[in-house]
Amino acid sequence: MKKPILLLWSALLFGLVLPAAAHHSAAQFNFQTPVSVKGVIKEFRMANPHMRLVLAVEDTKGARDIEFEGHSLNNLYRRGWRKDMVKVGETLTISIAPRKDGGDGGYVLSVKTADGKEF
Amino acid sequence: MRTVIIIAALCALLSPGAQAKDAPPDFSGIWTWFGSGPGRADPTAGWPKEPPFTKEAQEKVAAYRALVAPRGDTPGGHCVGTGMPGSMLGSGGYPMEIIQRPGQITVIYEAHTEIRRIYIGAPQVDPADQVPSRNGYSTGRWQGDTLVVETAFLKEAVDQAAAHSEDAKVVERYRLGKDEKGEKLLTAELTLTDPRFYTRPVTVTKKWRPLANGRMMLYECSEPEWEDHLEALRKEAAPK
């Protein structure tokens, strides 16, 4: 899993992994074992220093809203994100570094929209 | 005929080739790191994992790290730039823009829009008039094709890998070259000297290549908090 490790290093190096509201680092996420999550977009905010995403997810634990965070607007733009690519109400599949404490949420590594666009 | 000769002579004088003979190299442009693209680690600028800290530095850095460890707080998470030398060593994951004119070279690091002004040939500022800051005060001079930049008046910083005291002095030596493929390459050797925090100077080398699309982006970091604040105000103002 070379890519997630590089992303983590970048994140730690620049302190960029910190959502403005939470102000914490990437140390809480496990970048060694990415997992896939699918859900309906309830909220999406592309911003610096972090993007924020809320998905309505239904799995073995039940139906609930889960908040995720990810890289910055600037970095994700350079990795292929464009305005209006992610729309509230649509289904999204994401690869995340899950929380080390096993709780809901995680750090978004990649995104695939319902119509197949990826970044 | 005479007019043609005069125009030709003027053109020759004003052409970039004619100016380049005596002019220093032009570092202007948008630079990204030598690594493999945005968001990727840069293999060219490794600050030592165990820097040769003095006892004072060890204690201060350990105290800071213990303080922020529970929540993993960082300056960047609070929309604060890294400061020198971290701003320079980290640049490239987010691009760096250099704007060059004879008396001043301006360096803009996209992340947190950190700006450094490198004054060349400017009168010295009385130290009593200097205010220490995260990126300090930089002066530059040309040694042949090499730009030598000296930075001082830095605020003490324990919140970056290259922690340093207010006594720190940073010297950078920039030069243009080409990589093994013959493509443009900017290289800088950076030395941090700080007897209060380091038992010996630390030197690292950093490389950048031109950014493919050559475009900087705005890095507006505290906008989400402002938007949240506005939203809270709207809710407060809404009829109950």
Interface residues (C-beta under 8 A of the other chain):
Chain A: L6 L7 W9 S10 L13 F14 G15 L16 V17 L18 P19 A20 A21 A22 H23 H24 S25 A26 A27 Q28 R45 A47 N48 P49 R52 H71 S72 L73 N74 N75 Y77 R78 R79
Chain B: G37 P38 G39 R40 A41 R71 G72 D73 T74 P75 G76 G77 H78 C79 T82 G90 G93 Y94 E110 A111 A161 M217 Y219 E220 C221 S222 E223 P224 E225 D228
